[in-house]
Amino acid sequence: MSTQTPARSGQQLIKEARARLEELDPAQVNEILQHARSNGNADQAPVILDVREQQEFEQGYIPGAVHVPRGHLETRIEQAVPDRSRRVIAYCSTQNRSALAAQTMMDHLGYDDVVVMTGGFTLWKDRGYDFERPIAFTPEQRERYSRHLLIPEVGLKGQQKLLESKVLLIGAGGLGSPAALYLAAAGVGTLGIVDNDEVDLSNLQRQVIHNSERIGEPKVESAKRTIEALNPDVNVIPHATRLNADNVLDLIRDYDVIVEAPTTSPPATC
């Protein structure tokens, strides 16, 4: 007659996981983060891993934390934390889910050193330590950027960075047109455009940001109208001028990234 081992309850599994794992108090975790910042060695510091659900993460998170919900560990953790030998400090709201996540990472996913933070984000916040909140996305923004939010390499924090970024695009012609459209569609928050030309009928077979109704209009104004219709989140700053040695420093100083997309003139004929 065979005997069957009774299934362990969720609480038993959590208790067993916690018994095996090293635990760090929030004070210790805060000290580790402060030390890493002051010494400029954040790349060598432990990875802070938030395993809560998306809606919990949006209420606040430890600065610098990598967000991978526990239910997505198997599919996302390798991209988020590619170095399996690096120490990982996992946390959730209290401590239970992070203990199970740490156990999974070490027993099944090949990670060498995963510990948990005692009391989770609840205790961290109660102690008064710093935390950050992502910007609040409107329902329309959530739908617009939904594909980005699903990508682990972008997610909520990445989309927030895009909306906070400032890009200067030099040229609104054949190269600048698709660049401007894709930057705007992706949600780059501020897009400056430099071009001193006007829309011409001969432009329209390649300069897709303009149309027939705008012939004779400055290209920067035409591009601004198209972008604003595509994505109202984007603040378009038109610079109807030609970039030169006299104005280049003034134009670029307020931007994070410069994209050069100059228009080329047709060859001169004899």
DAWO-V38651 format. One record per residue. OMEGA is omega in whole degrees, -180 to 180 (none if undefined). NEAR is the number of other C-alpha atoms within 12 Angstrom. Layout:
omega=OMEGA near=NEAR
omega=OMEGA near=NEAR
//
This chain:
omega=-177 near=3
omega=176 near=4
omega=-178 near=5
omega=180 near=6
omega=-179 near=6
omega=179 near=7
omega=179 near=9
omega=180 near=11
omega=178 near=10
omega=179 near=14
omega=177 near=15
omega=179 near=16
omega=179 near=20
omega=-180 near=23
omega=180 near=19
omega=180 near=18
omega=-178 near=29
omega=-180 near=27
omega=-177 near=18
omega=-167 near=20
omega=171 near=32
omega=180 near=22
omega=177 near=29
omega=175 near=28
omega=177 near=25
omega=178 near=32
omega=178 near=23
omega=179 near=19
omega=179 near=36
omega=179 near=29
omega=178 near=18
omega=-179 near=25
omega=180 near=29
omega=180 near=21
omega=-180 near=17
omega=-180 near=19
omega=-176 near=18
omega=-179 near=12
omega=178 near=13
omega=-180 near=12
omega=-179 near=14
omega=-179 near=19
omega=-180 near=17
omega=-178 near=19
omega=176 near=25
omega=175 near=34
omega=175 near=36
omega=-173 near=40
omega=177 near=42
omega=-176 near=44
omega=179 near=43
omega=177 near=37
omega=-175 near=23
omega=-177 near=25
omega=176 near=18
omega=179 near=21
omega=-178 near=33
omega=178 near=23
omega=179 near=20
omega=-179 near=30
omega=178 near=34
omega=-178 near=39
omega=179 near=28
omega=-178 near=27
omega=172 near=33
omega=-176 near=35
omega=173 near=43
omega=179 near=39
omega=-176 near=32
omega=-179 near=30
omega=-179 near=20
omega=-177 near=24
omega=-174 near=34
omega=-175 near=23
omega=-173 near=17
omega=-171 near=25
omega=-178 near=33
omega=177 near=21
omega=-178 near=19
omega=-180 near=28
omega=-175 near=34
omega=-179 near=16
omega=-177 near=20
omega=179 near=22
omega=-178 near=19
omega=179 near=22
omega=178 near=27
omega=175 near=42
omega=-177 near=45
omega=174 near=51
omega=174 near=46
omega=179 near=40
omega=179 near=33
omega=178 near=26
omega=-171 near=35
omega=-178 near=34
omega=180 near=37
omega=177 near=42
omega=179 near=45
omega=179 near=37
omega=180 near=40
omega=179 near=45
omega=179 near=34
omega=-178 near=29
omega=-178 near=37
omega=-176 near=26
omega=-171 near=18
omega=-174 near=15
omega=170 near=24
omega=179 near=21
omega=-171 near=27
omega=-167 near=21
omega=180 near=27
omega=178 near=38
omega=-179 near=38
omega=178 near=44
omega=-179 near=39
omega=175 near=30
omega=176 near=27
omega=-176 near=36
omega=179 near=42
omega=-180 near=26
omega=177 near=25
omega=-179 near=30
omega=179 near=23
omega=179 near=16
omega=178 near=16
omega=179 near=14
omega=-177 near=23
omega=171 near=23
omega=-178 near=23
omega=174 near=18
omega=173 near=21
omega=175 near=27
omega=-178 near=21
omega=178 near=19
omega=174 near=22
omega=176 near=12
omega=179 near=10
omega=179 near=13
omega=179 near=25
omega=178 near=20
omega=-178 near=13
omega=-175 near=22
omega=-173 near=29
omega=-180 near=21
omega=175 near=19
omega=-177 near=24
omega=179 near=25
omega=-177 near=22
omega=-178 near=21
omega=-178 near=27
omega=179 near=21
omega=178 near=24
omega=-177 near=28
omega=-178 near=32
omega=179 near=32
omega=178 near=26
omega=176 near=32
omega=179 near=27
omega=178 near=21
omega=-179 near=30
omega=179 near=31
omega=-174 near=22
omega=180 near=27
omega=-177 near=29
omega=175 near=34
omega=-180 near=39
omega=-179 near=42
omega=-179 near=39
omega=178 near=38
omega=-179 near=49
omega=-175 near=40
omega=177 near=28
omega=-177 near=24
omega=-178 near=36
omega=179 near=40
omega=178 near=24
omega=180 near=32
omega=-179 near=46
omega=-179 near=34
omega=177 near=22
omega=180 near=33
omega=-179 near=41
omega=180 near=30
omega=177 near=33
omega=173 near=38
omega=-168 near=36
omega=179 near=31
omega=-179 near=35
omega=174 near=47
omega=-179 near=42
omega=180 near=47
omega=176 near=42
omega=-179 near=36
omega=-176 near=25
omega=175 near=30
omega=180 near=28
omega=179 near=32
omega=-179 near=22
omega=-178 near=18
omega=179 near=18
omega=-161 near=27
omega=-180 near=22
omega=179 near=16
omega=-176 near=20
omega=-163 near=31
omega=179 near=29
omega=-179 near=37
omega=177 near=37
omega=-173 near=25
omega=-178 near=18
omega=-174 near=15
omega=177 near=24
omega=-178 near=20
omega=180 near=19
omega=175 near=23
omega=-177 near=27
omega=-179 near=39
omega=179 near=38
omega=177 near=31
omega=179 near=37
omega=180 near=44
omega=-179 near=36
omega=180 near=28
omega=-178 near=29
omega=-180 near=39
omega=176 near=25
omega=-180 near=18
omega=-176 near=23
omega=-178 near=29
omega=177 near=24
omega=-172 near=29
omega=173 near=33
omega=-177 near=29
omega=179 near=35
omega=-179 near=29
omega=175 near=30
omega=-176 near=30
omega=-178 near=25
omega=177 near=24
omega=180 near=22
omega=178 near=25
omega=-176 near=15
omega=-177 near=10
omega=-174 near=11
omega=-171 near=14
omega=-178 near=19
omega=178 near=13
omega=-177 near=14
omega=-171 near=29
omega=-168 near=27
omega=-177 near=15
omega=-175 near=18
omega=180 near=24
omega=-175 near=21
omega=176 near=21
omega=177 near=25
omega=-179 near=25
omega=179 near=25
omega=-174 near=24
omega=174 near=23
omega=179 near=24
omega=179 near=14
omega=177 near=11
omega=-179 near=7
omega=-180 near=6
omega=178 near=6
omega=-179 near=5
omega=none near=3
//
